[in-house]
């Protein structure tokens, strides 16, 4: 990812010019330079530069719920999906958020939490979080099906296989062995856990349907499984207009809350969200949202939180200030507009320069899309030559495997990121890839397309090429 490259499609963070230095500085000054705040001595909030409360500042959690409830998801006042501040636990970003969830709501090393499931292909660094939490030999891949769903039949079959291996008595013995009798409220530990990125996923850009989400929640309730949903890209929707905030689909946690009638429930879902994609990754600030206050409270009372308080006290209040003054909304719309333009360029370039029958969906949001080469092309070799001859780096599909349960994604697929590169770099990089594929096709007598081979060596933009294709029907 950080290897020297003229054009790098691996990097999954914003271009440096998109990082809001001035806006963040202004928010920090607004927060800190104006004298004392009326909440500095309030134990639910506290001074920005002191230890925070375990669950994070109340006023920041209120700002997040207002933003989500009223400005983006735009829930009706009587919609059960609406969140509340007590349903949130503030975190230090999505990556630490996943590890915190696993440490506080699963117990793989005792055997009580039997198995973890990860949707494949997956975010390439998430495996290590599960391994750190004790799931090294207890991870099963569940495939996306490319139609807004995952292989739910495989998931349920695997769950039943594990259920058949254990008895309720064994579970109770394991649970009693880890129960702290001094705790007034018992800790909720799940028997299974599944990780997914349900909207504009990394790496494929897939978005799950509401039907899929509801079916997965039903399965989770049946088998005592926790769904960890990385809700990090769903507000980066590329649909205009860009002067209004997007209205994302309801998250797993919203649907779980709507269909759960038990006020004492811990629920079966956690929205693991972050402001890294909406403002800047260096802030390292996010939040967990749970169905009720039960699981959010449990997450906030982990050992690290009770020792040092919420992990991002200062940065959480900078983001809270930006939510209140409206700059978060402005930045989000600017990013959406910029990324939408890049998505158009990327799609046109792939259609124009890459081999016939290359599979590539136009990115509709988020950072990434998944490119699969036609049969006969070797993605490993294409990527290697692309780096050597043009200093263009792509992320081979091997990176996105679930460790211990691989699918061979790297043979034909790669991930392309649009967040880091400008439009001219995106086009130039894919044009170079097309040249490599063209030469590779000649060597092996593969189908490429005479028209594309010709046009890839002519000075014409991808968008102009796309217009020609539409006008004349060239392949």
C-alpha positions as CSV (number, residue, x, y, z in Angstrom):
1,X,0.0,0.0,0.0
2,X,2.8,2.4,0.8
3,X,5.3,1.2,-1.8
4,X,6.6,3.9,-4.1
5,X,4.3,4.3,-7.1
6,X,3.5,7.0,-9.6
7,X,-0.2,6.0,-9.4
8,X,-1.5,4.0,-6.4
9,X,-5.0,2.4,-6.6
10,X,-4.3,0.6,-3.3
11,X,-4.5,3.6,-1.0
12,X,-7.9,3.8,0.8
13,X,-7.9,7.3,2.2
14,X,-8.7,10.8,0.8
15,X,-6.3,12.7,-1.4
16,X,-4.3,15.1,0.7
17,X,-6.0,18.1,-0.9
18,X,-9.3,16.9,0.4
19,X,-8.2,16.8,4.1
20,X,-10.0,19.8,5.8
21,X,-7.0,21.4,7.7
22,X,-8.6,24.8,8.0
23,X,-12.1,23.6,9.0
24,X,-10.7,21.3,11.7
25,X,-8.5,24.0,13.0
26,X,-11.4,26.4,13.2
27,X,-13.5,23.9,15.1
28,X,-10.7,23.2,17.5
29,X,-10.3,26.9,18.1
30,X,-14.0,27.3,18.6
31,X,-14.0,24.6,21.1
32,X,-10.9,25.5,23.1
33,X,-10.1,29.2,22.7
34,X,-13.4,30.7,23.8
35,X,-12.9,30.3,27.6
36,X,-14.6,27.9,29.9
37,X,-17.5,25.8,28.7
38,X,-20.6,25.3,30.8
39,X,-20.1,21.6,30.8
40,X,-16.5,21.4,31.9
41,X,-17.3,20.2,35.4
42,X,-20.3,18.0,34.3
43,X,-19.4,14.4,34.8
44,X,-21.4,13.3,31.7
45,X,-19.3,15.6,29.5
46,X,-16.2,17.1,31.1
47,X,-13.4,19.4,29.9
48,X,-12.1,18.6,26.4
49,X,-8.6,18.2,27.6
50,X,-9.3,16.0,30.6
51,X,-10.3,12.3,31.0
52,X,-13.7,11.8,29.5
53,X,-16.7,9.9,30.8
54,X,-16.7,6.2,30.0
55,X,-19.3,6.3,27.3
56,X,-18.1,9.7,25.9
57,X,-19.5,13.2,26.2
58,X,-23.3,13.4,26.3
59,X,-23.4,16.5,24.2
60,X,-21.4,14.8,21.4
61,X,-23.6,11.8,21.5
62,X,-26.6,14.1,21.2
63,X,-25.0,15.8,18.2
64,X,-24.4,12.5,16.5
65,X,-28.0,11.3,17.0
66,X,-29.4,14.5,15.8
67,X,-27.2,14.3,12.7
68,X,-28.2,10.7,12.0
69,X,-31.9,10.9,13.0
70,X,-32.9,14.2,11.4
71,X,-30.3,15.3,8.8
72,X,-29.3,12.0,7.1
73,X,-31.5,9.0,7.7
74,X,-34.4,11.5,8.3
75,X,-36.5,9.2,10.5
76,X,-40.0,10.2,11.4
77,X,-40.6,11.2,15.0
78,X,-42.5,8.0,15.7
79,X,-40.0,5.7,13.9
80,X,-38.7,3.1,16.2
81,X,-35.4,3.1,14.3
82,X,-34.5,6.5,15.8
83,X,-31.5,6.5,18.0
84,X,-30.8,8.0,21.4
85,X,-27.6,9.2,23.0
86,X,-27.7,6.4,25.5
87,X,-27.6,3.9,22.6
88,X,-24.1,5.2,21.7
89,X,-20.6,4.5,23.0
90,X,-17.9,6.7,21.6
91,X,-14.8,5.0,20.2
92,X,-11.4,5.8,18.6
93,X,-12.5,4.8,15.1
94,X,-13.8,1.7,13.3
95,X,-10.7,-0.5,13.6
96,X,-10.3,-0.1,17.3
97,X,-14.1,-0.3,17.5
98,X,-14.1,-3.8,16.1
99,X,-11.4,-5.0,18.5
100,X,-13.2,-3.4,21.4
101,X,-16.5,-5.2,20.5
102,X,-14.8,-8.5,20.2
103,X,-13.0,-8.1,23.6
104,X,-16.2,-7.0,25.3
105,X,-18.9,-9.2,23.7
106,X,-17.2,-12.4,22.7
107,X,-14.9,-15.0,24.4
108,X,-13.2,-17.2,21.8
109,X,-10.4,-18.4,24.0
110,X,-12.8,-20.0,26.5
111,X,-14.8,-21.8,23.8
112,X,-18.0,-20.0,24.8
113,X,-18.0,-18.0,21.5
114,X,-17.7,-20.9,19.1
115,X,-17.0,-19.3,15.8
116,X,-16.5,-16.1,13.9
117,X,-17.8,-15.5,10.3
118,X,-16.4,-12.9,8.0
119,X,-18.0,-12.0,4.7
120,X,-15.6,-12.7,1.8
121,X,-14.0,-10.9,0.1
122,X,-13.3,-8.7,3.1
123,X,-11.5,-5.6,4.3
124,X,-7.9,-6.8,4.2
125,X,-6.8,-5.9,7.7
126,X,-9.8,-7.1,9.7
127,X,-8.5,-10.6,10.0
128,X,-5.9,-9.5,12.5
129,X,-8.5,-8.0,14.8
130,X,-10.2,-11.4,15.1
131,X,-6.9,-13.2,15.5
132,X,-5.9,-10.8,18.3
133,X,-9.3,-11.6,20.0
134,X,-8.6,-15.3,20.0
135,X,-10.3,-16.4,16.8
136,X,-7.2,-17.6,15.0
137,X,-8.5,-21.0,14.2
138,X,-12.2,-20.2,14.5
139,X,-13.0,-18.1,11.4
140,X,-15.3,-19.2,8.5
141,X,-15.7,-17.2,5.3
142,X,-19.3,-16.5,4.0
143,X,-19.5,-15.4,0.4
144,X,-21.1,-12.4,-1.1
145,X,-23.4,-13.4,-4.0
146,X,-23.1,-10.3,-6.0
147,X,-26.8,-9.6,-5.9
148,X,-27.0,-7.5,-2.7
149,X,-26.9,-10.5,-0.5
150,X,-24.6,-13.1,1.1
151,X,-24.7,-16.9,1.2
152,X,-27.2,-17.2,4.1
153,X,-27.8,-20.9,3.4
154,X,-24.1,-21.6,3.9
155,X,-24.1,-19.5,7.1
156,X,-27.0,-21.3,8.6
157,X,-25.7,-24.7,7.7
158,X,-22.3,-23.9,9.4
159,X,-24.1,-22.5,12.4
160,X,-26.1,-25.7,12.8
161,X,-23.0,-27.8,12.5
162,X,-21.4,-25.9,15.4
163,X,-24.7,-26.1,17.4
164,X,-24.7,-29.9,17.0
165,X,-21.2,-30.1,18.6
166,X,-22.2,-28.5,21.9
167,X,-24.8,-28.9,24.7
168,X,-26.6,-26.3,26.7
169,X,-24.9,-27.7,29.9
170,X,-21.5,-27.2,28.5
171,X,-22.4,-23.6,27.5
172,X,-23.6,-22.8,31.0
173,X,-20.4,-24.2,32.6
174,X,-18.3,-22.1,30.3
175,X,-20.4,-19.0,31.1
176,X,-20.3,-19.5,34.8
177,X,-16.5,-19.8,34.7
178,X,-16.2,-16.3,33.3
179,X,-19.0,-14.6,35.1
180,X,-18.0,-11.9,37.6
181,X,-20.4,-12.2,40.6
182,X,-19.4,-8.6,41.7
183,X,-21.0,-7.1,38.5
184,X,-24.5,-5.8,39.2
185,X,-25.4,-6.3,35.5
186,X,-24.4,-9.5,33.8
187,X,-22.2,-9.3,30.8
188,X,-23.7,-10.4,27.5
189,X,-21.4,-12.8,25.6
190,X,-22.5,-14.1,22.2
191,X,-22.0,-17.6,20.9
192,X,-21.2,-16.5,17.4
193,X,-20.2,-13.3,15.6
194,X,-20.3,-12.2,12.0
195,X,-18.5,-9.2,10.4
196,X,-19.6,-7.4,7.3
197,X,-19.6,-4.1,5.5
198,X,-23.2,-3.8,4.4
199,X,-23.1,-0.6,2.3
200,X,-20.6,0.2,-0.5
201,X,-18.5,-2.6,1.0
202,X,-14.7,-2.8,1.0
203,X,-13.5,-4.2,-1.4
204,X,-16.4,-4.9,-3.8
205,X,-18.7,-1.9,-3.4
206,X,-21.7,-4.2,-2.7
207,X,-24.7,-3.0,-0.8
208,X,-27.0,-5.4,1.0
209,X,-30.8,-5.3,0.4
210,X,-33.1,-4.7,3.3
211,X,-34.5,-8.2,2.8
212,X,-31.0,-9.7,3.3
213,X,-30.4,-7.6,6.5
214,X,-33.7,-8.7,8.0
215,X,-33.0,-12.4,7.2
216,X,-29.5,-12.1,8.8
217,X,-31.0,-10.5,11.9
218,X,-33.5,-13.4,12.1
219,X,-30.6,-15.9,11.9
220,X,-28.6,-14.0,14.5
221,X,-31.5,-14.1,17.0
222,X,-32.0,-17.8,16.4
223,X,-28.3,-18.7,17.0
224,X,-27.3,-16.0,19.6
225,X,-25.0,-14.3,17.0
226,X,-23.7,-10.8,17.1
227,X,-23.6,-8.9,13.8
228,X,-20.8,-6.3,13.6
229,X,-21.7,-4.0,10.7
230,X,-18.9,-1.6,9.6
231,X,-21.1,1.3,8.7
232,X,-18.3,3.5,7.5
233,X,-19.2,4.3,3.8
234,X,-23.0,4.5,3.7
235,X,-23.1,8.3,3.8
236,X,-20.7,8.5,0.8
237,X,-23.5,8.2,-1.7
238,X,-22.7,9.4,-5.3
239,X,-26.3,10.2,-6.3
240,X,-26.9,14.0,-6.9
241,X,-27.9,16.5,-5.7
242,X,-24.7,17.4,-3.8
243,X,-26.1,20.4,-2.0
244,X,-28.3,18.1,0.2
245,X,-27.2,15.3,2.5
246,X,-27.8,11.8,1.3
247,X,-30.4,9.6,2.9
248,X,-28.8,6.2,3.4
249,X,-30.7,2.9,3.7
250,X,-31.5,1.8,7.3
251,X,-28.6,0.1,9.0
252,X,-28.7,-3.3,10.6
253,X,-29.1,-1.7,14.1
254,X,-32.1,0.4,12.9
255,X,-33.9,-2.7,11.6
256,X,-33.0,-4.7,14.7
257,X,-34.4,-2.0,16.9
258,X,-37.6,-1.7,14.8
259,X,-38.3,-5.4,15.1
260,X,-37.2,-5.9,18.7
261,X,-40.0,-5.5,21.3
262,X,-37.9,-6.4,24.3
263,X,-36.8,-3.2,26.2
264,X,-34.3,-5.3,28.2
265,X,-32.7,-6.8,25.0
266,X,-29.0,-6.4,24.2
267,X,-29.9,-6.8,20.5
268,X,-28.0,-8.7,17.9
269,X,-26.4,-5.9,16.0
270,X,-23.8,-3.2,16.5
271,X,-23.2,-0.3,14.1
272,X,-19.5,0.3,14.1
273,X,-19.2,3.8,12.6
274,X,-16.5,6.4,12.1
275,X,-15.9,9.9,11.0
276,X,-12.7,8.9,9.3
277,X,-14.4,8.7,5.9
278,X,-16.6,11.8,6.4
279,X,-14.1,14.3,7.8
280,X,-10.5,12.9,8.1
281,X,-9.0,9.6,9.2
282,X,-6.3,11.2,11.4
283,X,-9.0,12.2,13.9
284,X,-9.5,8.6,14.9
285,X,-13.0,9.0,16.2
286,X,-16.1,7.0,15.8
287,X,-19.0,5.3,17.7
288,X,-20.8,2.1,18.5
289,X,-24.6,2.2,18.1
290,X,-26.6,-0.6,19.7
291,X,-30.3,-1.5,19.8
292,X,-30.8,-0.3,23.4
293,X,-28.5,1.1,26.1
294,X,-27.7,-2.3,27.4
295,X,-24.9,-3.3,25.0
296,X,-23.6,0.3,24.6
297,X,-23.2,0.4,28.3
298,X,-21.3,-2.8,28.4
299,X,-18.9,-1.6,25.7
300,X,-18.3,1.6,27.6
301,X,-17.4,-0.2,30.8
302,X,-14.4,-2.2,29.4
303,X,-11.2,-2.0,31.4
304,X,-9.5,0.6,29.2
305,X,-12.5,2.9,29.3
306,X,-13.0,2.8,33.1
307,X,-9.3,3.5,33.5
308,X,-8.8,6.3,31.0
309,X,-12.3,7.3,30.0
310,X,-13.6,7.5,26.4
311,X,-10.6,7.1,24.1
312,X,-11.0,10.2,22.0
313,X,-12.2,12.9,24.3
314,X,-10.7,15.9,22.5
315,X,-11.3,14.7,18.9
316,X,-14.8,13.7,19.7
317,X,-15.6,17.3,20.8
318,X,-13.9,18.7,17.7
319,X,-16.2,16.5,15.6
320,X,-19.2,17.4,17.8
321,X,-18.4,21.1,17.2
322,X,-18.3,20.4,13.5
323,X,-21.6,18.6,13.6
324,X,-23.2,21.6,15.4
325,X,-21.7,24.3,13.2
326,X,-22.7,22.5,9.9
327,X,-19.2,22.0,8.6
328,X,-19.4,18.2,8.7
329,X,-22.4,18.3,6.3
330,X,-20.6,20.7,3.9
331,X,-17.5,18.5,3.9
332,X,-19.5,15.3,3.3
333,X,-21.2,16.8,0.3
334,X,-17.9,18.0,-1.2
335,X,-16.5,14.5,-0.9
336,X,-19.5,13.0,-2.5
337,X,-19.3,15.3,-5.4
338,X,-15.6,14.8,-5.9
339,X,-15.8,11.0,-5.6
340,X,-18.8,10.8,-7.9
341,X,-16.7,12.5,-10.6
342,X,-13.9,10.1,-10.1
343,X,-16.3,7.1,-10.2
344,X,-17.6,8.3,-13.7
345,X,-14.0,8.5,-14.9
346,X,-13.1,5.1,-13.5
347,X,-16.1,3.4,-15.0
348,X,-15.6,5.0,-18.4
349,X,-11.9,4.1,-18.4
350,X,-12.5,0.5,-17.6
351,X,-15.1,0.2,-20.3
352,X,-12.8,1.9,-22.8
353,X,-9.4,0.5,-22.1
354,X,-9.8,-2.9,-20.4
355,X,-10.4,-6.3,-22.2
356,X,-13.9,-7.2,-23.4
357,X,-15.9,-9.0,-20.8
358,X,-14.0,-7.4,-17.9
359,X,-16.5,-7.4,-15.0
360,X,-16.7,-4.0,-13.2
361,X,-19.7,-2.3,-11.7
362,X,-19.9,1.5,-11.7
363,X,-19.1,2.7,-8.1
364,X,-22.3,4.1,-6.5
365,X,-20.7,5.2,-3.3
366,X,-17.8,4.6,-0.9
367,X,-14.2,4.2,-1.8
368,X,-13.8,1.0,-3.8
369,X,-14.9,-1.2,-6.6
370,X,-14.0,-4.7,-7.7
371,X,-12.6,-5.6,-11.1
372,X,-12.5,-9.1,-12.4
373,X,-10.6,-9.9,-15.6
374,X,-11.9,-12.3,-18.2
375,X,-11.0,-16.0,-18.2
376,X,-7.4,-16.6,-19.3
377,X,-6.0,-13.4,-17.7
378,X,-3.8,-13.7,-14.6
379,X,-4.4,-10.8,-12.2
380,X,-1.2,-11.5,-10.3
381,X,0.9,-11.2,-13.5
382,X,-1.0,-8.2,-14.8
383,X,-0.5,-6.3,-11.5
384,X,3.2,-7.2,-11.4
385,X,3.9,-6.0,-14.9
386,X,1.8,-2.9,-14.3
387,X,4.0,-1.9,-11.4
388,X,7.2,-2.8,-13.2
389,X,6.5,-1.0,-16.5
390,X,4.3,1.9,-15.5
391,X,4.8,2.2,-11.7
392,X,1.0,1.8,-11.2
393,X,0.0,-0.2,-8.0
394,X,-3.2,-2.1,-7.7
395,X,-4.5,-4.2,-4.8
396,X,-4.6,-7.9,-5.8
397,X,-7.6,-9.9,-4.7
398,X,-5.4,-12.1,-2.5
399,X,-5.3,-9.3,0.1
400,X,-9.1,-9.6,0.7
401,X,-9.3,-13.3,1.7
402,X,-10.5,-14.5,5.0
403,X,-7.5,-16.1,6.6
404,X,-7.8,-19.9,6.8
405,X,-10.8,-20.1,4.5
406,X,-9.6,-18.7,1.1
407,X,-11.4,-18.5,-2.2
408,X,-8.7,-17.7,-4.7
409,X,-9.8,-14.1,-5.3
410,X,-6.3,-13.0,-6.4
411,X,-6.2,-15.1,-9.6
412,X,-8.6,-12.9,-11.5
413,X,-9.7,-10.0,-9.3
414,X,-8.3,-6.7,-7.9
415,X,-9.7,-3.8,-5.9
416,X,-9.5,-0.2,-7.3
417,X,-9.7,2.8,-5.0
418,X,-11.0,6.1,-6.1
419,X,-10.5,8.1,-2.9
420,X,-6.9,8.9,-3.3
421,X,-6.4,9.6,-7.0
422,X,-7.5,12.5,-9.1
423,X,-9.4,11.9,-12.3
424,X,-6.4,12.2,-14.6
425,X,-4.5,9.7,-12.5
426,X,-7.4,7.3,-12.5
427,X,-7.6,7.4,-16.3
428,X,-3.9,7.2,-16.9
429,X,-3.6,4.2,-14.5
430,X,-6.4,2.2,-16.1
431,X,-5.1,3.1,-19.6
432,X,-1.7,1.7,-18.6
433,X,-3.5,-1.4,-17.2
434,X,-5.2,-1.8,-20.6
435,X,-1.9,-1.7,-22.4
436,X,-0.6,-4.5,-20.2
437,X,-3.7,-6.6,-20.7
438,X,-3.5,-6.0,-24.5
439,X,0.1,-7.2,-24.6
440,X,-0.8,-10.2,-22.4
441,X,-3.7,-11.1,-24.7
442,X,-1.4,-11.1,-27.7
443,X,1.1,-13.4,-26.0
444,X,-1.6,-15.9,-25.2
445,X,-4.0,-15.4,-28.1
446,X,-6.8,-14.2,-25.8
447,X,-9.8,-12.0,-26.7
448,X,-9.1,-8.4,-26.1
449,X,-10.9,-6.2,-28.7
450,X,-9.4,-4.7,-31.7
451,X,-11.1,-1.4,-31.1
452,X,-10.0,-1.1,-27.5
453,X,-6.4,-2.1,-28.4
454,X,-6.4,0.7,-31.0
455,X,-8.1,3.3,-28.9
456,X,-5.8,2.7,-25.9
457,X,-2.9,4.1,-27.9
458,X,-4.7,7.2,-29.1
459,X,-5.0,10.4,-27.2
460,X,-8.6,10.5,-26.1
461,X,-10.1,10.8,-22.6
462,X,-12.0,8.0,-21.0
463,X,-15.2,10.0,-20.9
464,X,-14.9,11.0,-24.6
465,X,-14.3,7.3,-25.3
466,X,-17.4,6.3,-23.4
467,X,-19.4,8.8,-25.4
468,X,-18.1,7.2,-28.7
469,X,-19.0,3.7,-27.4
470,X,-22.5,4.8,-26.6
471,X,-22.9,6.6,-29.9
472,X,-21.6,3.9,-32.2
473,X,-21.9,0.7,-30.1
474,X,-18.2,-0.1,-30.4
475,X,-16.7,-2.9,-28.2
